[in-house]
């Protein structure tokens, strides 16, 4: 188990938790955008054969899965900052 030791007052720790949490969520948004974009690109380049409805469904499933995973991970990562 990884643990992080932070020396400082409670306000600084909360600020760091907020920054770390935001960075994790931003990374999740970037991953979602890139993965969904690559799926759409593959369809437009004829590497995937999907209807527009199927593409939309697949993009929503992938985005929701990434969102759930990142949110779960964000809690654990910010807990590490708390110590």
C-alpha positions as CSV (number, residue, x, y, z in Angstrom):
1,X,0.0,0.0,0.0
2,X,1.3,3.4,-0.9
3,X,1.0,6.1,1.6
4,X,1.9,9.8,1.4
5,X,3.0,11.8,4.4
6,X,2.2,15.5,4.3
7,X,3.4,18.0,6.8
8,X,1.3,21.1,7.1
9,X,-1.9,22.4,8.5
10,X,-5.3,21.0,7.8
11,X,-6.2,23.8,5.4
12,X,-3.2,23.0,3.2
13,X,-4.0,19.3,3.2
14,X,-7.6,20.0,2.2
15,X,-6.4,22.3,-0.6
16,X,-4.0,19.6,-1.8
17,X,-6.8,17.0,-1.7
18,X,-9.0,19.3,-3.8
19,X,-6.2,19.9,-6.4
20,X,-5.4,16.2,-6.6
21,X,-9.1,15.2,-6.9
22,X,-9.6,17.8,-9.6
23,X,-6.5,16.6,-11.5
24,X,-7.8,13.0,-11.4
25,X,-11.2,14.0,-12.7
26,X,-9.6,16.1,-15.4
27,X,-7.5,13.1,-16.5
28,X,-10.7,11.0,-16.6
29,X,-12.3,13.6,-18.9
30,X,-9.3,13.6,-21.2
31,X,-9.3,9.8,-21.3
32,X,-13.1,9.8,-22.1
33,X,-12.7,12.4,-24.8
34,X,-9.7,10.6,-26.4
35,X,-11.3,7.1,-26.4
36,X,-14.7,8.3,-27.7
37,X,-12.9,10.4,-30.3
38,X,-10.8,7.4,-31.5
39,X,-13.9,5.2,-31.8
40,X,-15.6,7.9,-33.9
41,X,-12.5,8.3,-36.0
42,X,-12.3,4.5,-36.6
43,X,-15.9,4.6,-37.8
44,X,-15.2,7.5,-40.2
45,X,-12.1,5.7,-41.5
46,X,-14.2,2.6,-42.1
47,X,-12.2,0.6,-39.5
48,X,-15.4,0.0,-37.6
49,X,-18.8,-0.6,-39.2
50,X,-21.4,1.0,-36.9
51,X,-24.6,2.8,-37.4
52,X,-24.8,6.3,-35.9
53,X,-27.1,5.0,-33.3
54,X,-24.7,2.1,-32.4
55,X,-21.8,4.6,-32.3
56,X,-23.7,6.8,-29.9
57,X,-24.6,3.8,-27.7
58,X,-21.0,2.6,-27.7
59,X,-19.7,6.0,-26.9
60,X,-22.1,6.4,-24.0
61,X,-21.2,3.0,-22.6
62,X,-17.5,3.7,-22.8
63,X,-17.8,7.2,-21.3
64,X,-19.9,5.9,-18.4
65,X,-17.5,3.1,-17.7
66,X,-14.5,5.5,-17.6
67,X,-16.5,8.0,-15.5
68,X,-17.3,5.3,-12.9
69,X,-13.8,4.0,-12.8
70,X,-12.2,7.4,-12.4
71,X,-14.7,8.5,-9.7
72,X,-13.9,5.3,-7.7
73,X,-10.2,5.9,-8.1
74,X,-10.4,9.6,-7.2
75,X,-11.8,8.7,-3.8
76,X,-8.9,6.4,-3.1
77,X,-6.3,8.8,-4.4
78,X,-7.5,11.7,-2.3
79,X,-7.6,9.4,0.7
80,X,-3.9,8.8,0.3
81,X,-3.3,12.6,0.5
82,X,-5.3,12.7,3.7
83,X,-3.0,10.0,5.2
